[in-house]
Amino acid sequence: MSTRNVIIALYSVYALNYVLPLVTLPYLSHVLGPAGLGVIGYAQSIAQILLVVVDFGFGMSSARKVAVNIDQPAVINRIYWSTTTGRALLAVLCTLVLVAWSFAGHMTQAERGATLLASLVIWGCVITPACFFEGTQRLPVLAGTLLVSRVGMLIPLFLFVKSRDDVMLAAALQYAPTFVCGVILTVMLVWKREILFNVRIGFSEVLAEAKDAYHIFLSSALTSVYMYANVIMLRMISGPGAVGYYVAAERLTNALRACTAPAIQAFFPKICIAYENGDREYVHKVNRGFMVAFAALAILILIGFSVLGEWFVRRFLGEAFGETFRILRVLVFVPAIVGMTTTQVMLTVIASGNQSVLKRIYLYGALFHLVQAPVSIYLWGGVGTACSVAATELFMLIGVYRVSNRINHGQIAVRSQSQPQAQPVKREMVVERD
């Protein structure tokens, strides 16, 4: 499938994948209220932090290896089993941490139940063979399966979640789609014999994969400080109601943020190969195009929110969520900033094999956030949380852009993955560039 067709398919399916949570958001906000929505958001944030540990950076590092070894099924199977084994070991540890957190912390019964149910998210990450689909440019299949899983969860959500007493059921139905999607995709690949069971791997191979993914993991772990820990800090300082206002705003901006992902993911395998082949002209052209597109997106969002923002929030979420509008006035700029940062991280730093440089950038970003976020949250609650996130994302963009500029000017060498590249892919890239 050509890159253009991959992008079209991804945007079509991803749009539906992110429209569906927006369909459930107003329903849950009216049925569960700010506090109930805050319970789900709090448990989900804990799961997302542990999910960073389970993924351990395998998602990006393994996808890159699959992309550059696309003609070698045996190699791809060894990558898959090493990655899955590593994730499963980490998932066992994280599940124990989740259970301990649930019973050791000061939680209500609903918060404890929702937190335990969040283990579905952790194990969904383990069984979803995402590296297969991203590395072989079949992300539309992955996204489409996730869409089907989410649609399937809508029926019981609307039928059985009727009051604030149904928080745990709502949480389970919100967390289940990733797990269901992983089961479906794994069965499909086994049926087509793309995943083989006669592959033997040693612990040394798992460690080798972990070593390659380690730098991405450190970056993701540090990113989680200013992405997911905010909700936990807000819960401790201001309570579940404030979390509900913030989570509603975050989900709306996450839908916008998701618009940045499909095109970048579609180009990622070919940018990896372009770096392998020394095709810097193609790399520069793609990167420039993305940066201009996201700058234009920021302008459009500013205009649209200025005109319709307050009206939309009150009609969509209800009169009780007026605080969400004030939070959105800050968060609405974040998707464009994140899109620019993700472009540089995926299509330059990781694609060139220089993921090791990311840990220093994200360490500085995490430290910057830890210094200013608690003060902002204490003084201004949800709005302060939004301000701290926006400031940190801008800080990260500046740091990542500086490193990317050094890579593209030859000051940091490109690391080869040393497998001969498929000529059809190279020819397709030349046609697209022309």
Secondary structure as a PSIPRED ss2 file (coil, helix, strand):
# PSIPRED VFORMAT (PSIPRED V4.0)

   1 M C   1.000  0.000  0.000
   2 S C   1.000  0.000  0.000
   3 T H   0.000  1.000  0.000
   4 R H   0.000  1.000  0.000
   5 N H   0.000  1.000  0.000
   6 V H   0.000  1.000  0.000
   7 I H   0.000  1.000  0.000
   8 I H   0.000  1.000  0.000
   9 A H   0.000  1.000  0.000
  10 L H   0.000  1.000  0.000
  11 Y H   0.000  1.000  0.000
  12 S H   0.000  1.000  0.000
  13 V H   0.000  1.000  0.000
  14 Y H   0.000  1.000  0.000
  15 A H   0.000  1.000  0.000
  16 L H   0.000  1.000  0.000
  17 N H   0.000  1.000  0.000
  18 Y H   0.000  1.000  0.000
  19 V H   0.000  1.000  0.000
  20 L H   0.000  1.000  0.000
  21 P H   0.000  1.000  0.000
  22 L H   0.000  1.000  0.000
  23 V H   0.000  1.000  0.000
  24 T H   0.000  1.000  0.000
  25 L H   0.000  1.000  0.000
  26 P H   0.000  1.000  0.000
  27 Y H   0.000  1.000  0.000
  28 L H   0.000  1.000  0.000
  29 S H   0.000  1.000  0.000
  30 H H   0.000  1.000  0.000
  31 V H   0.000  1.000  0.000
  32 L H   0.000  1.000  0.000
  33 G H   0.000  1.000  0.000
  34 P H   0.000  1.000  0.000
  35 A H   0.000  1.000  0.000
  36 G H   0.000  1.000  0.000
  37 L H   0.000  1.000  0.000
  38 G H   0.000  1.000  0.000
  39 V H   0.000  1.000  0.000
  40 I H   0.000  1.000  0.000
  41 G H   0.000  1.000  0.000
  42 Y H   0.000  1.000  0.000
  43 A H   0.000  1.000  0.000
  44 Q H   0.000  1.000  0.000
  45 S H   0.000  1.000  0.000
  46 I H   0.000  1.000  0.000
  47 A H   0.000  1.000  0.000
  48 Q H   0.000  1.000  0.000
  49 I H   0.000  1.000  0.000
  50 L H   0.000  1.000  0.000
  51 L H   0.000  1.000  0.000
  52 V H   0.000  1.000  0.000
  53 V H   0.000  1.000  0.000
  54 V H   0.000  1.000  0.000
  55 D H   0.000  1.000  0.000
  56 F C   1.000  0.000  0.000
  57 G C   1.000  0.000  0.000
  58 F H   0.000  1.000  0.000
  59 G H   0.000  1.000  0.000
  60 M H   0.000  1.000  0.000
  61 S H   0.000  1.000  0.000
  62 S H   0.000  1.000  0.000
  63 A H   0.000  1.000  0.000
  64 R H   0.000  1.000  0.000
  65 K H   0.000  1.000  0.000
  66 V H   0.000  1.000  0.000
  67 A H   0.000  1.000  0.000
  68 V H   0.000  1.000  0.000
  69 N C   1.000  0.000  0.000
  70 I C   1.000  0.000  0.000
  71 D C   1.000  0.000  0.000
  72 Q C   1.000  0.000  0.000
  73 P H   0.000  1.000  0.000
  74 A H   0.000  1.000  0.000
  75 V H   0.000  1.000  0.000
  76 I H   0.000  1.000  0.000
  77 N H   0.000  1.000  0.000
  78 R H   0.000  1.000  0.000
  79 I H   0.000  1.000  0.000
  80 Y H   0.000  1.000  0.000
  81 W H   0.000  1.000  0.000
  82 S H   0.000  1.000  0.000
  83 T H   0.000  1.000  0.000
  84 T H   0.000  1.000  0.000
  85 T H   0.000  1.000  0.000
  86 G H   0.000  1.000  0.000
  87 R H   0.000  1.000  0.000
  88 A H   0.000  1.000  0.000
  89 L H   0.000  1.000  0.000
  90 L H   0.000  1.000  0.000
  91 A H   0.000  1.000  0.000
  92 V H   0.000  1.000  0.000
  93 L H   0.000  1.000  0.000
  94 C H   0.000  1.000  0.000
  95 T H   0.000  1.000  0.000
  96 L H   0.000  1.000  0.000
  97 V H   0.000  1.000  0.000
  98 L H   0.000  1.000  0.000
  99 V H   0.000  1.000  0.000
 100 A H   0.000  1.000  0.000
 101 W H   0.000  1.000  0.000
 102 S H   0.000  1.000  0.000
 103 F H   0.000  1.000  0.000
 104 A H   0.000  1.000  0.000
 105 G C   1.000  0.000  0.000
 106 H C   1.000  0.000  0.000
 107 M C   1.000  0.000  0.000
 108 T C   1.000  0.000  0.000
 109 Q H   0.000  1.000  0.000
 110 A H   0.000  1.000  0.000
 111 E H   0.000  1.000  0.000
 112 R H   0.000  1.000  0.000
 113 G H   0.000  1.000  0.000
 114 A H   0.000  1.000  0.000
 115 T H   0.000  1.000  0.000
 116 L H   0.000  1.000  0.000
 117 L H   0.000  1.000  0.000
 118 A C   1.000  0.000  0.000
 119 S H   0.000  1.000  0.000
 120 L H   0.000  1.000  0.000
 121 V H   0.000  1.000  0.000
 122 I H   0.000  1.000  0.000
 123 W H   0.000  1.000  0.000
 124 G H   0.000  1.000  0.000
 125 C H   0.000  1.000  0.000
 126 V H   0.000  1.000  0.000
 127 I H   0.000  1.000  0.000
 128 T C   1.000  0.000  0.000
 129 P C   1.000  0.000  0.000
 130 A H   0.000  1.000  0.000
 131 C H   0.000  1.000  0.000
 132 F H   0.000  1.000  0.000
 133 F H   0.000  1.000  0.000
 134 E H   0.000  1.000  0.000
 135 G H   0.000  1.000  0.000
 136 T C   1.000  0.000  0.000
 137 Q C   1.000  0.000  0.000
 138 R C   1.000  0.000  0.000
 139 L H   0.000  1.000  0.000
 140 P H   0.000  1.000  0.000
 141 V H   0.000  1.000  0.000
 142 L H   0.000  1.000  0.000
 143 A H   0.000  1.000  0.000
 144 G H   0.000  1.000  0.000
 145 T H   0.000  1.000  0.000
 146 L H   0.000  1.000  0.000
 147 L H   0.000  1.000  0.000
 148 V H   0.000  1.000  0.000
 149 S H   0.000  1.000  0.000
 150 R H   0.000  1.000  0.000
 151 V H   0.000  1.000  0.000
 152 G H   0.000  1.000  0.000
 153 M H   0.000  1.000  0.000
 154 L H   0.000  1.000  0.000
 155 I H   0.000  1.000  0.000
 156 P H   0.000  1.000  0.000
 157 L H   0.000  1.000  0.000
 158 F H   0.000  1.000  0.000
 159 L H   0.000  1.000  0.000
 160 F H   0.000  1.000  0.000
 161 V C   1.000  0.000  0.000
 162 K C   1.000  0.000  0.000
 163 S C   1.000  0.000  0.000
 164 R H   0.000  1.000  0.000
 165 D H   0.000  1.000  0.000
 166 D H   0.000  1.000  0.000
 167 V H   0.000  1.000  0.000
 168 M H   0.000  1.000  0.000
 169 L H   0.000  1.000  0.000
 170 A H   0.000  1.000  0.000
 171 A H   0.000  1.000  0.000
 172 A H   0.000  1.000  0.000
 173 L H   0.000  1.000  0.000
 174 Q H   0.000  1.000  0.000
 175 Y H   0.000  1.000  0.000
 176 A H   0.000  1.000  0.000
 177 P H   0.000  1.000  0.000
 178 T H   0.000  1.000  0.000
 179 F H   0.000  1.000  0.000
 180 V H   0.000  1.000  0.000
 181 C H   0.000  1.000  0.000
 182 G H   0.000  1.000  0.000
 183 V H   0.000  1.000  0.000
 184 I H   0.000  1.000  0.000
 185 L H   0.000  1.000  0.000
 186 T H   0.000  1.000  0.000
 187 V H   0.000  1.000  0.000
 188 M H   0.000  1.000  0.000
 189 L H   0.000  1.000  0.000
 190 V H   0.000  1.000  0.000
 191 W H   0.000  1.000  0.000
 192 K C   1.000  0.000  0.000
 193 R C   1.000  0.000  0.000
 194 E C   1.000  0.000  0.000
 195 I C   1.000  0.000  0.000
 196 L C   1.000  0.000  0.000
 197 F C   1.000  0.000  0.000
 198 N C   1.000  0.000  0.000
 199 V C   1.000  0.000  0.000
 200 R C   1.000  0.000  0.000
 201 I C   1.000  0.000  0.000
 202 G C   1.000  0.000  0.000
 203 F H   0.000  1.000  0.000
 204 S H   0.000  1.000  0.000
 205 E H   0.000  1.000  0.000
 206 V H   0.000  1.000  0.000
 207 L H   0.000  1.000  0.000
 208 A H   0.000  1.000  0.000
 209 E H   0.000  1.000  0.000
 210 A H   0.000  1.000  0.000
 211 K H   0.000  1.000  0.000
 212 D H   0.000  1.000  0.000
 213 A H   0.000  1.000  0.000
 214 Y H   0.000  1.000  0.000
 215 H H   0.000  1.000  0.000
 216 I H   0.000  1.000  0.000
 217 F H   0.000  1.000  0.000
 218 L H   0.000  1.000  0.000
 219 S H   0.000  1.000  0.000
 220 S H   0.000  1.000  0.000
 221 A H   0.000  1.000  0.000
 222 L H   0.000  1.000  0.000
 223 T H   0.000  1.000  0.000
 224 S H   0.000  1.000  0.000
 225 V H   0.000  1.000  0.000
 226 Y H   0.000  1.000  0.000
 227 M H   0.000  1.000  0.000
 228 Y C   1.000  0.000  0.000
 229 A H   0.000  1.000  0.000
 230 N H   0.000  1.000  0.000
 231 V H   0.000  1.000  0.000
 232 I H   0.000  1.000  0.000
 233 M H   0.000  1.000  0.000
 234 L H   0.000  1.000  0.000
 235 R H   0.000  1.000  0.000
 236 M H   0.000  1.000  0.000
 237 I H   0.000  1.000  0.000
 238 S H   0.000  1.000  0.000
 239 G C   1.000  0.000  0.000
 240 P H   0.000  1.000  0.000
 241 G H   0.000  1.000  0.000
 242 A H   0.000  1.000  0.000
 243 V H   0.000  1.000  0.000
 244 G H   0.000  1.000  0.000
 245 Y H   0.000  1.000  0.000
 246 Y H   0.000  1.000  0.000
 247 V H   0.000  1.000  0.000
 248 A H   0.000  1.000  0.000
 249 A H   0.000  1.000  0.000
 250 E H   0.000  1.000  0.000
 251 R H   0.000  1.000  0.000
 252 L H   0.000  1.000  0.000
 253 T H   0.000  1.000  0.000
 254 N H   0.000  1.000  0.000
 255 A H   0.000  1.000  0.000
 256 L H   0.000  1.000  0.000
 257 R H   0.000  1.000  0.000
 258 A H   0.000  1.000  0.000
 259 C C   1.000  0.000  0.000
 260 T C   1.000  0.000  0.000
 261 A H   0.000  1.000  0.000
 262 P H   0.000  1.000  0.000
 263 A H   0.000  1.000  0.000
 264 I H   0.000  1.000  0.000
 265 Q H   0.000  1.000  0.000
 266 A H   0.000  1.000  0.000
 267 F H   0.000  1.000  0.000
 268 F H   0.000  1.000  0.000
 269 P H   0.000  1.000  0.000
 270 K H   0.000  1.000  0.000
 271 I H   0.000  1.000  0.000
 272 C H   0.000  1.000  0.000
 273 I H   0.000  1.000  0.000
 274 A H   0.000  1.000  0.000
 275 Y H   0.000  1.000  0.000
 276 E H   0.000  1.000  0.000
 277 N C   1.000  0.000  0.000
 278 G C   1.000  0.000  0.000
 279 D C   1.000  0.000  0.000
 280 R H   0.000  1.000  0.000
 281 E H   0.000  1.000  0.000
 282 Y H   0.000  1.000  0.000
 283 V H   0.000  1.000  0.000
 284 H H   0.000  1.000  0.000
 285 K H   0.000  1.000  0.000
 286 V H   0.000  1.000  0.000
 287 N H   0.000  1.000  0.000
 288 R H   0.000  1.000  0.000
 289 G H   0.000  1.000  0.000
 290 F H   0.000  1.000  0.000
 291 M H   0.000  1.000  0.000
 292 V H   0.000  1.000  0.000
 293 A H   0.000  1.000  0.000
 294 F H   0.000  1.000  0.000
 295 A H   0.000  1.000  0.000
 296 A H   0.000  1.000  0.000
 297 L H   0.000  1.000  0.000
 298 A H   0.000  1.000  0.000
 299 I H   0.000  1.000  0.000
 300 L H   0.000  1.000  0.000
 301 I H   0.000  1.000  0.000
 302 L H   0.000  1.000  0.000
 303 I H   0.000  1.000  0.000
 304 G H   0.000  1.000  0.000
 305 F H   0.000  1.000  0.000
 306 S H   0.000  1.000  0.000
 307 V H   0.000  1.000  0.000
 308 L H   0.000  1.000  0.000
 309 G H   0.000  1.000  0.000
 310 E H   0.000  1.000  0.000
 311 W H   0.000  1.000  0.000
 312 F H   0.000  1.000  0.000
 313 V H   0.000  1.000  0.000
 314 R H   0.000  1.000  0.000
 315 R H   0.000  1.000  0.000
 316 F H   0.000  1.000  0.000
 317 L H   0.000  1.000  0.000
 318 G C   1.000  0.000  0.000
 319 E H   0.000  1.000  0.000
 320 A H   0.000  1.000  0.000
 321 F H   0.000  1.000  0.000
 322 G H   0.000  1.000  0.000
 323 E H   0.000  1.000  0.000
 324 T H   0.000  1.000  0.000
 325 F H   0.000  1.000  0.000
 326 R H   0.000  1.000  0.000
 327 I H   0.000  1.000  0.000
 328 L H   0.000  1.000  0.000
 329 R H   0.000  1.000  0.000
 330 V H   0.000  1.000  0.000
 331 L H   0.000  1.000  0.000
 332 V C   1.000  0.000  0.000
 333 F C   1.000  0.000  0.000
 334 V H   0.000  1.000  0.000
 335 P H   0.000  1.000  0.000
 336 A H   0.000  1.000  0.000
 337 I H   0.000  1.000  0.000
 338 V H   0.000  1.000  0.000
 339 G H   0.000  1.000  0.000
 340 M H   0.000  1.000  0.000
 341 T H   0.000  1.000  0.000
 342 T H   0.000  1.000  0.000
 343 T H   0.000  1.000  0.000
 344 Q H   0.000  1.000  0.000
 345 V H   0.000  1.000  0.000
 346 M H   0.000  1.000  0.000
 347 L H   0.000  1.000  0.000
 348 T H   0.000  1.000  0.000
 349 V H   0.000  1.000  0.000
 350 I H   0.000  1.000  0.000
 351 A C   1.000  0.000  0.000
 352 S C   1.000  0.000  0.000
 353 G C   1.000  0.000  0.000
 354 N C   1.000  0.000  0.000
 355 Q H   0.000  1.000  0.000
 356 S H   0.000  1.000  0.000
 357 V H   0.000  1.000  0.000
 358 L H   0.000  1.000  0.000
 359 K H   0.000  1.000  0.000
 360 R H   0.000  1.000  0.000
 361 I H   0.000  1.000  0.000
 362 Y H   0.000  1.000  0.000
 363 L H   0.000  1.000  0.000
 364 Y H   0.000  1.000  0.000
 365 G H   0.000  1.000  0.000
 366 A H   0.000  1.000  0.000
 367 L H   0.000  1.000  0.000
 368 F H   0.000  1.000  0.000
 369 H H   0.000  1.000  0.000
 370 L H   0.000  1.000  0.000
 371 V H   0.000  1.000  0.000
 372 Q H   0.000  1.000  0.000
 373 A H   0.000  1.000  0.000
 374 P H   0.000  1.000  0.000
 375 V H   0.000  1.000  0.000
 376 S H   0.000  1.000  0.000
 377 I H   0.000  1.000  0.000
 378 Y H   0.000  1.000  0.000
 379 L H   0.000  1.000  0.000
 380 W H   0.000  1.000  0.000
 381 G H   0.000  1.000  0.000
 382 G H   0.000  1.000  0.000
 383 V H   0.000  1.000  0.000
 384 G H   0.000  1.000  0.000
 385 T H   0.000  1.000  0.000
 386 A H   0.000  1.000  0.000
 387 C H   0.000  1.000  0.000
 388 S H   0.000  1.000  0.000
 389 V H   0.000  1.000  0.000
 390 A H   0.000  1.000  0.000
 391 A H   0.000  1.000  0.000
 392 T H   0.000  1.000  0.000
 393 E H   0.000  1.000  0.000
 394 L H   0.000  1.000  0.000
 395 F H   0.000  1.000  0.000
 396 M H   0.000  1.000  0.000
 397 L H   0.000  1.000  0.000
 398 I H   0.000  1.000  0.000
 399 G H   0.000  1.000  0.000
 400 V H   0.000  1.000  0.000
 401 Y H   0.000  1.000  0.000
 402 R H   0.000  1.000  0.000
 403 V H   0.000  1.000  0.000
 404 S H   0.000  1.000  0.000
 405 N H   0.000  1.000  0.000
 406 R H   0.000  1.000  0.000
 407 I H   0.000  1.000  0.000
 408 N H   0.000  1.000  0.000
 409 H C   1.000  0.000  0.000
 410 G C   1.000  0.000  0.000
 411 Q C   1.000  0.000  0.000
 412 I C   1.000  0.000  0.000
 413 A C   1.000  0.000  0.000
 414 V C   1.000  0.000  0.000
 415 R C   1.000  0.000  0.000
 416 S C   1.000  0.000  0.000
 417 Q C   1.000  0.000  0.000
 418 S C   1.000  0.000  0.000
 419 Q C   1.000  0.000  0.000
 420 P C   1.000  0.000  0.000
 421 Q C   1.000  0.000  0.000
 422 A C   1.000  0.000  0.000
 423 Q H   0.000  1.000  0.000
 424 P H   0.000  1.000  0.000
 425 V H   0.000  1.000  0.000
 426 K H   0.000  1.000  0.000
 427 R H   0.000  1.000  0.000
 428 E H   0.000  1.000  0.000
 429 M H   0.000  1.000  0.000
 430 V H   0.000  1.000  0.000
 431 V H   0.000  1.000  0.000
 432 E H   0.000  1.000  0.000
 433 R H   0.000  1.000  0.000
 434 D C   1.000  0.000  0.000
